[in-house]
């Protein structure tokens, strides 16, 4: 499971860096280039909530394998088009959109496999390892590797992505056959099942609050991250290459958070750990928003990413422990969809605030929100 997760996310990181580079070979229009990222994220808005209902109806192991096989086919078509020099923007958008649909299903299904594979007491440690595999693949190793491979030849990163997914399929199918739904799904429609999942979550105070706080954290985090490149080049007056180094600092901080989360959670309990991660994130944003020096920025990025890593592990573990197995797909997809939408809105808010009040104001925007979220977290998880 861990190996399949690491390979799949490494491939995702490679593809996310290589697709815009491939698009640049066909056009220099900024709007069209940005459309590649939009095409990849749009499936979460269109299908994210329904993905959970699909996951709860089928064998989750087989679903992950089928979805990854579909992405391998899409990448094979792209590889053939690039090799034949007939690739165009419509195909690039199609691959980004198709892989995005696959991610909504695969990521939701993969998150529901873990509770059946490890003891309930070990969920936090296992989640920490899986989340670190995601961070390493998507943020630390995948993007620079994708850029490097594209420099060799534009066809190479997509071939490597297809290869990593193919191996991940074999690994997933090697898992025991124990992920079929306990009851037959019947004739209930996907929309009806999605609505039932939303109503169940709305009635569960603890999980409802947790998903809301996670969305708030995602909103705040995206608000400053969206303008980080401008902060690095305009406030710190560093060269553009330093932006990549700052991203690496953030990824390392996230890895440290994921590795430490289980120990912190067992030491302090989920409520205090969640609240503590929000307070650490607040400290990180204060360093970024009240100072203008590279060392303070490095410290702020490391703290913020560390806090986000801890939060992700503990919140995911709490969702898995408090959600019935037959609802896990829908609760997971709802949480992921809400955080994705919150991240998009946060990026938009950060850009607007930065243009009106300055870059520091956009970073400090989240400080009162994080402090309020910390209080709510303590109250919600005090038992």
N, C-alpha and C positions, 0 to 999 in steps of 0.2 A: 504493500500500500504506500509506504513512504517512497520507495524507489519510483513507482508509477507517478506519484504526485510531483516528485522532483523533476522527472523527465518531461512531464506534460507542461509544467510551469516554465522550465528552461526553454522549451519550444515556444511557449507563448511570449516570453521575453524577447527571444530572437525575432519572432515574426513582427511583434509590435514595433521594433526598431527598424526592421527591414522594409516593411510595407510603405512607410512614408518615403524612404529612400528610393524605392521602386517607382512611386508616384512622381517623384521629382524628375525621373528620367523621361516622363511623358508630358509634364506640364510644370510651369513655375508659378501658376496662379495660387496665391496663399489660401484662398477660399476652397479651391478644389483639393489642395493638399490637406487642409484641416478636415475635409469631408471624409478622409480615410478613418480618422479617429472617431468621428461621429458615427460612421457606418458600423464600426466595431462596438460602440457603446449602445447604439439604438436598440438592439434586441432586449437589453435589460428593461427598457421602458415599455416595449411592446409585449414581451412574453415572460418577463421575470416572475410575475406573480403566478402565472399559469404553469410555469416550469415545475413548481412544487407539487401541484396536483398530478402532473404526469409522473413525477418521481415516486409518489405515494401509490401509484397504480401498478407499477411494473417491477420486475427484478432489477434492482439498482446496479448490480455489478454488470449485467448484460447491457443496461442502458449506457453506462460509461463507455463500454467497449464499442457499442454501435455508434455512439456519437463521435468518438475518436476516429473510428473507421471512416465516417463521413467526412471528417476534417482532413484525413489523409488523402481522400479522393479529391477534395477541393484543392489541396496543395499540389497534388500530382498534376492536375489540370494547369495550375499556375506555373509550375516548373516547366511543363511542356510549352506553354505559351511564351515564357521568358526565353527558353532555349531556342525557340523558332523565331524570336524577335517579332511577335505579333501581339504582345500584351498591350492592353489599353486601360484607361481609367474604369470603364464599366466592369471589367473582370476584376480589377483590384478592389473595387467597392464590393463586388459580389463575394469575393473571398473573405474580406473583412467582416461583412455582414453575416455570412454563413458560419464563419468561425465564432463570431459573437453569439449566434444562436446556440452553437454547440457549447460554448462556455456557460450559458445560463443553465443548460441541462446538466452538463458534466460537473460543474462546480457545486451545484445543489445536490446532485446525487452523491458525489464523492464525500461531501460533508456528512452525509447520513450513513455512510458505511462504517465509520469508526466505532460507534457504540457497540456494534456486534462483534468487533474484533478484539477489544481490550476490556479489561475489568473496569467497572464503573469508577473505582478509586484511582485508576491510572489515566482517565480521560484527559486531565489537565496536562500531564506530561506528554501524552501522545499528540494532543492538539498543538502543544508547543513545537514539537518536532515537525509536524506537517506544515504549520504556519511558517516556520523558518525555511522549510523547503520552498514554499511559495515565494517568500521574500527574496531568497537567494536566486531563484530562477527568474522571477519577474522583474526584479529591480537591480540586483547586484551583478549577476553574471550574464543573464540573457541579453539585455539591451546592448552593452558594449560588444559582446560576442557577435550579435546580429549585425552591428555596424561594421565590425571587422570582416566578417564573412561576406557582407555585401561589397566591401572594398576589393575582395578577391574576384568575385563575379556575382552578379545580382541573382543568379539562379541558386547559388550555394545555400544561403540561409533558409530558403523555403524547402530545399531538399533535406537539410538537417532537421528542420522542424517536423517534416513528415516522418523522418526516421525515428526521432525521439517519441513521437506519438505511436508509431508502430510497435516499438518495444514496450511502451506503457500499456498498450492493449494486451499484449501477451502476459504482462505482469498482473493486470487486473483479472484476466481470465484464470490466472493461477490461484486466485483466492478461493476459499471454499464456497460451495453453492448454498448460501444461507441468507440471501438478501431478497427473496421473493416476498411480496406482501402476504400478511397472515390470512387475510380474507380476500375473496374475489372482489374486484372493483365494482362489479355490477354494471348497471347501465347509466349510472349518474354521469352527467356531463362534466367536462373539465371546468367550465365556469361555475357550475353549482358547487363542485368540490372546492374550488378556489375560494368561493364565498364562505363555505363552511369553515375553512381554515382561518380566514380572516376574522370571522365571528368568534371562533375559539380563542384566538390570540387576543382579541379585544376584551374578552372576559377574564383573561389571566393577568392580574395586576402586575405581578413580578416580571413576567416576560414582556408584557406590553411596555412597561417602563424601561426595561433593559433595551428593547429595540429602539424606543424613542431616544434614549440617551446615546446609543450607538450612532444613530442618524445625526444627532446634534454634534457629536464628536467628529464625525465624517465631514459635516458642513464646515465646522471651524477649521479642521485640518486642511481642507481643500482651499479655503479662503486665502490662507497665506501661501500655500504651496503653489497656487496658480500664478502668483506674482514673484516667486522666488528668483526666477531668472533675471527679472528687472532689479530686484534687491541686490543681487550679486554684482551686476554690471554697473548699476547707477549709484547705489548707496555705498557699497564696499569698493566701487571702482576697480573691480578685478576683471581680468580678461574673461571672455566667454568660456574658455576651457575650464575655468575654475568652477563653473556651474556643475559640470560633470563630477568634479571632486566632491562638491557639496552633496550631490545626490548619493554618492558612495558613502559619505559620512552618515547620511540618514539611513541607508540600508543597513549599515553595520549596527547602528543604534537599534533598529528594529529587530535584528537578529539577537542582540543582547537581551532585548525585552522578551522576545519569544522564549529564549533559553531560560530566563529567570522567572517567568510567570508562574509556573507550577509551584516552585519553592515559596515564592512570595504569597501565593494564594493559600497554601497550606499553613503558612506562618501567621498570616493576618486574617484569613477568611475572605470570601469573595467580595463582601461589601466594602471593607476597608481597602482591599487591593484595588478595586475599581475606582473608589474615591481617590486613593493615592495616585493612581495613574493619571487621573484628571488634574490633580494638583501639580504633578510633575510636568504635564503638558503645559499647564499655565505658566510655570517657571520658565519653560523653554520659550514660550511666546513672549514673555516679558523680556528675556534676554535679546530676542530678535527685535522687539518693538521699541525698546528703550536705549539700545546701544547701536553702534555702527562700526564695529570692529570685526575682522575675520575670526579671531579666537572666540569672541562671544557668540558669533554666528555658528561656528562649529559646535560649541557647547549647547546652544539652543536647539540646533537640528538634532544632535545626538539625544538630548533629553526628550524632545517631542516624539521622535521616532521610537525611542525606548518605551515611552508611555503608551504609544499606540500599539506596539507589539504586545505589551502586557495586557492591555485592554482586550485585544482581539482574542487572545488565548482564553482568558477568564470568562469573557462574555459568551464565546462559543461553547465552552464547557458547561456553563449554566443553562444555555438553551438546550443542549443535548440531555442534560440531567433532568430538566423540568418539562420536557415535551414527550408525549406518548409516541411510541414508534410509528404508529399509523398517521401521525400528524407532522412528523419531523421534516419531511420534504417541504410541506407548505409553509411551516414556520421558518425554515431556513431560507426559502426563496423570498418570502416576505421581508425578512431582515436584510437580505442582500440587496433586494430591489430598493428598499427604502434608503439604505446607506448609499447606493449608487446615485439615486436621484438627489439625495442631500449633498453628495459630493459635487454634482454638476451645479446645483444651486449655489453652493458655497464658492465655487470657482467664479461664478458670475458675480456674486456679491463682493468677493474680494477685488475683482477687477473694477467694479463700479466705485467702491469705496476708495480704492487706490487712485482712481482718476479724479475723484472729487476732493479727497482729503489728504492724499499722499500715501506712500508705501507703508510707512510705520503705522498709520491709522488702520490700514487693512489687516495688519498683523495683530494689533491690539484689540481688534473687533471681537475676537473670541475669548478674551480674558474673563469678562464678567459672565459669559455663557458657561465657560468651563467651571468657574467657581460655583455657580448655581447648580450645575449638573453634579458636582461633587457632593453637595448637600443632599440632593435628591437620591443619589446613590447610597449614601449612608442610611438614610431613612428607609429606603426600599429594602435593603438587604441587612437590616439590623438584627434579624432573627436568623 
